Amino acid sequence: MPSTRPVAIIGGVRIPFCRQNTAYSDVGNLGMSVRTLGALVERFGLHGQQLGEVAMGAVIKHSSDWNLGREAALSSGLSPLTPGITMQRACGTSLDTIITVANKIAVGQIESGIGGGSDTTSDVPIVYGKKLRARLLAANRGKTFKDKLAAFAGFRPSELKPEFPGVAEPRTGKSMGDHCEDMAKQWNISRDSQDEWAVSSHRKLAAAYERGFFSDLVAPFRGVERDNILRPDTSLEKLATLKPAFDKTSGRGTLTAANSTPLTDGASAVLLASEGWARAHGHEPLAYLRDAHVAAVDFVHGEGLLMAPTVAVAEMLKRNNLTLQDFDIYEIHEAFAAQVLCTLRAWESEDYCRTRLGLDAPLGRIDPEKINPVGSSLATGHPFAATGARVIATAAKQLAERGGGRALVSICTAGGMGVVAIVER
């Protein structure tokens, strides 16, 4: 393989993220992806241009969505000669699409490309049970009307009961929220600290909108200009009135609807390129993707489902000869406030860092003021496959505003994995 070269982050665009069954309830992944890619094409003057790859992803999608990356690219304004691919790694999906495109640029296979993703929990695929599917397939195979009718012999109305997409981990039967409740208890994360984190996220996001930070990052769609999850007037007093959302019976539940991300619809995308392509097309890179890493934990046998970023970050720091404090910005995906707080506490724990991460000393403390400076998922919402691209675009723009620096990106995912990256300017 050829030697690697720098990968420039030119910029990103997303549509406002919206709570499920609101503004985008009838749009679907393809419609959101087309709008987002179209806005990216418009912003960077890519009409008719042939890129090396468009990699998109979705966690919840219909079989009719087919290849979202290619289909969205064909409707985006890009040259139809631009190839497309669809990927999925739960909540890390669009960070992984960005990594995939970046790796191709780094080794010289392509000069430019787009990574992104979309997700909807409004337009979900609803299927019927195995018995009814077997009957329908048998009827389809029947050569005569009598054969087709025979497939429904003994049919019972109960077979019409639909099946919805699962929200539980297949290997444990527990939801992500249930698993995070276990983590919060293990690490002694209080309800108050989670609520404080949530309030802070909303206030930081609201302030960023007010100063115009998102003016070129968020493209209006369906009459929505801002994330409709955002509650700038929220308070600790309001959050304190909410009941636990997952552990409702033990009296020790601390995760609520407010300190957990809501089910969300949305899409985002990021334009990446070689330095040569950026110069030739008149684009000034916001930042560069220096490195990325993925790790997993054995959550089936006791590890916290959402603790994999603690491992991925430690391994990536070691490879790059960096410390946890060598960053100006930390963009940590807020799947739950408790997940972020567990992660921070683990990095400060001498025992955890020694026994689980194999380190001689704790990774240490992070300045809270440097974490998610413009808000994050608790306030924006979390369309599973769109969060990674949102975070990368946000981190790159913040570094450009600062005139330089380094950002650490950390995303936990279902299935006990963590996807992390280093962004520099």
N, C-alpha and C positions, 0 to 999 in steps of 0.2 A: 504494500500500500504506500502511496506517496506520503510525504511528511505533511503535518497539519499546518493550517494557516488561520489567522484570526477570523472570527465570525461576528459580523456587525449586526446589532439590533437597530434597524432603521426606525421602527416605531410600530405601534399597535392601535387597534380600534376594537371597541365592543359596543353592542347595543346596551341600553339600560337593562339591568337584571330586574326581573319582576317575579313577585310571589306567584306560585302556581294558581291556575284558574283565574288569572286576571287578564292583563293586556294581551298576552300571547297564547291564550288558551286554545286557539284554533290555528296557530301558525305552524308548529312542528319544527323539527330539527332542520330540514332543508330550507324552509323559509327564513329562519333566523340566521342560518349559515350564509345564505345568499345575500341577505341584507348586510351582514357584517363584512363579508369579503368585498361586496360592492362598495361599501364605505371606505375600505382600505384601498381599493383600486382607485377610487376617486381622490382620496387624500394624497396619494403618492404618484398620481398620474400614470397608472399602469394599464390604461385602456389599450387593448390589442397586443400587449406585451406577452411574450412567452417566458414563463419562469421555469425553473428546473423541477419544482415539485410543489404541490399543495397538499399538505397532510392535515386532515381534520379528524375529529373523533366525536363519539357520543357513547354514553353509557347505556341510556335507555332509548332504544330505537326500534322502529318497525322493520320487518323484513323488506317492506317496500321502499325503505330508505336507500337500499342498495349501497352503492359506493358514494357516501356523502361527500368525500373530498373531491372526487371527480365531478359529480353532478353539480355541486355548489360552484366549482371552478368554471364549469361550462356556462353558468348563468351569471357570473360575476363581472364580466367585461374583460377578463383576461383572454389572451389568445386561446382558441380551442386546442392548440397544440401543447398546452400546459397539462402535464399528467397530474393525477390525484390519487390519494390513498386514504383509507379510513382506518383508524387505530382505536384502541381502548385499553386504559389501565385505571379504571375507576376514577377517583378524584384527581389523579395525576395525569389524566389523559392528555390535556393540551400542553402541559409541560413536556410530556414525552414526545408529542408531535413536533414541538420546537427543537428538542434534542435531536430527533431523527433528521430533520431538515438541516440543522446546524452541523451535524456530523458529516453529511454529504457535502456541505460547503467546505468544511474544514479539510477534507481529503481531496478536494478538487473535482468531485463528481458533478457538481452543479455550481452555478454562480449565485443563484438567488432562489428563494422559496418562501412559502408561508406555512406557519404552524398555527393551529387553533383548534377550537372545538365548540360544540353546542350541546345543550341538554334541555329536555322538557319533562316535567313531571305532571303536565296537564294532558298532553297528547300521548298517553302511554298505550302500548300495545296490550290489548285484552284478548286472550285466547280461551278456547274451550277445552274441557278435559280430554284425557286420552281416549276415553270410550267414544265420545262424539267425533273426535278427529278420525278415529279408526273407521267409524261408520261412514263418514263423508268420503274418506279415501276409497273405501270399498265400493260406495255408490258411484264414484267417479270411474272406477275400473269396470263397472258393470256394462255389458254390451247391449243389453235390452232394458226396457223400462221395468220388467219383472225382476231382473237382476239388481237394478238400482233400488227398487222398493224392498227387496229382500234384505238389503243391508240395514234396514231400520226395524227389522223384526225384534220385538221385545223392548223397543225404545221406551225409556222412562223420562219424565220431565226433569228429574234431578240431574240428568246428563247435560242440561242446558246451563248449569251453573258455571259462570266464567271464572277464569284464573287471571289474577293481576300480577304485575311484576313483583318479585320478592324484594323485601327490604331487609331481610335478615341474612346474616352470614350462613352460607350453606352448611358449614362444618360445625357450627355451634347452635344455630337456630336463634341466636340473639341479634338484635339490631345494633347498629353502630352506637346509638345512644346508650343502650344497655351496657355495651362494652366500655364506653367512656365513663359511665357511672362507676363501674368496677375500678377503673383507673383513678377516678377522683377519690374514692374511698382508700385505695392503696397508698396514694400520695398525700392524703389528708388535705385535699383542696376544698376550701370552704365555699359555701353558697355566696357569701358576701364578695369574696374575691372574684368569683365568676361574674357576678352581676356588675361589679365595678369595671371589669374588662369589657363587658358588652356595652355599657354606657359610654365608655371611652371610645370604642370603635365607632359608634354612631356619631359622636361629637367630632371626631377627627375627620370622618368622611364628609359630614356637613360643612365643616370649615374648608375642606379642600374644594368642594363644589363652589362655595361662596367666593373663593379667591380665583376661580377659573381654572384650577388645575386640570379638570377633566374636559375642558372645552374642545380639545382636539383628540381626546381618547374615547369619548362616548358619543355615538351617533344616534340621534333621536329615531325612534321607531314606534309606530302605532300610536302616535300622539304622546309618547312618554319621553321625557328628557333626562330624568334622573331615576336611579334605582328606587322602585316603589316600596322596598323593604325599609329604606332609611327613615329613621324616627329621630330627628334632631332634638325634639323636646322630651325624649325619654329621660327617666330619672331612676335613681336607686329606689325611691319610694314606690314608683309604679312597678318596677321589677319585683320588689319584695312581696307584692300581692299575688304573684303567680304561683301555681302549684307545680310540684315536680312533674315532668313530662314522661319519665321512664320508670324510675323506682317510685311507684305511687303508694306502696303499702308498708314499707319498712320504717318509715319516719325518718330515714337518713338520706333520702333522695335530694340531690342538689342541682341536677340539670333541669332547666325549664325551657319553655318555648323561646324565651328571650336570650338566654345565654347559650343557645344552640342555633345553628343555621337553619333557616326555614327551607322547605322545598321550593325550588326556584327554577324559572325558565330563563334562558339567555344564551348568548354566543359571543366569542371573542377570537381575535386573530392577530398575529404578529408577523411583520415582514423582516426577513433575515437576508443577509447578502455577504459576499466577499467584499473586501475593501475596494478592489478594483471595480467591481460592478457598481458599488455605491458612488464612487467618484465619477464613473462614466455616465451615470444617470442623475448626477447632481444632488445626491442625498448625503447629508451629514449624519453619520451614525450617532445615536443617542448614547450607546454603550456597546460592550462586547460580552458575549457569552464565553466565559473562561473555562468552565468545567461543569460537569453534572454527574450525579451518582444516584443509584437506586439500591435500597436494602430492604430486607424483610425480617419479620419477627415470627416466632412460633406461638401465635396467640391461642392455638388450639390447646397447647399444654401450659398455659398460664401467663405468658407475656401479654402486656397490654396491646390490644389490637392496633392502637394508633400511636405506638411508641417507636415505630420504625424510623422516623426522621432523626431520632436521637442517634441511631446507629449510622445512618447514611451520612449525616453531617460529620460525625467523628471520623469516618473513613475518608471522606472527601478532604477534610482539613489536613489529615495526615499526608495524603497524596500531594497536596499543594504546599506543604510546609507552612501552614497558617494556624493561628489560634482562633478561638471563638470570638475574641475581642478585636480581631483585625478587620472589622467591618464598620461601615458608617450607617448602614441601614439593614434591618432584618425584616424580611417579608415572610411572616409565618402564617400560613393559612389557618383561619379560625373555624375549623369544622365545629368545634365546641370551645368555649372559653376554657373549659377544664383541660382540653387537650393541650392547648398552648401552655397553660400553667404547669401541667405535668411534665411537659418537655423541658421547660425552664428549670424546674426543680430537679429533674434527673441530671441535667448538665452540671448542676451545682453539687450533686451528691457524690461524695468521695466513694461510698460503697458501690453505687451503681456504675460509676465511671471505671472503677477498678474491676468489678466482677463481670459486668456485662460488656463494657466497651474495651476492656483490656488496657486501660490507661493507668499511668502512675499517679496521676492527680486529676481532680475534677476539671472539666472544661471551663467551668467558672460562670460568673454572673454576666448578664447582658444589661446594659442601660435601658430601662423600659421606654425612655423617650425615643430611642432609636428603633423600636419595634412598631411596625405597621403605622408609620407617621401620618398616612392619609386615610386611615381606616382599613378594614379588611372584611372578611366574609360575613361576620355577624351583622354588619351594616349593609353590605352590598347584596348579600345573598350568595348562594353557592350552586349554580348550575354545574353539576359534577364535572363535565368535560370542558367547561369554559374557564374554570378558575385559574389554571396554570398560566394561560396566555394573558389573562387579566393581570396577574401578579407580575409577570415578566415585563409587560408594557409599562406598568406602574413603577416598578423598580428602575427601569431604564430611564424613564422621564425624570424621576427624582434625582438620579445621578447627573443627568444633563443639567438640571436646574442648579445643582450644587457646583457644577463645573468639574466634577471628578469624584472619585471614591470607589467604594466596593460594597456590593449588596449580597446578602445571603438569602436565598429563597428556599423555603421548606414547606413541603406539602405531604400530609398524611393521606392514606388511601384505604378504602375497604380492602379486605383480603390481607391486612397486616403488612402493608408496604409503605415505603416513604420515598419520595422523589425530591431531590434537592439540587441546587445549582448555585454557581457563583457568577455574578454579573459585575463587570468592571467598566470604569471610564477613566 
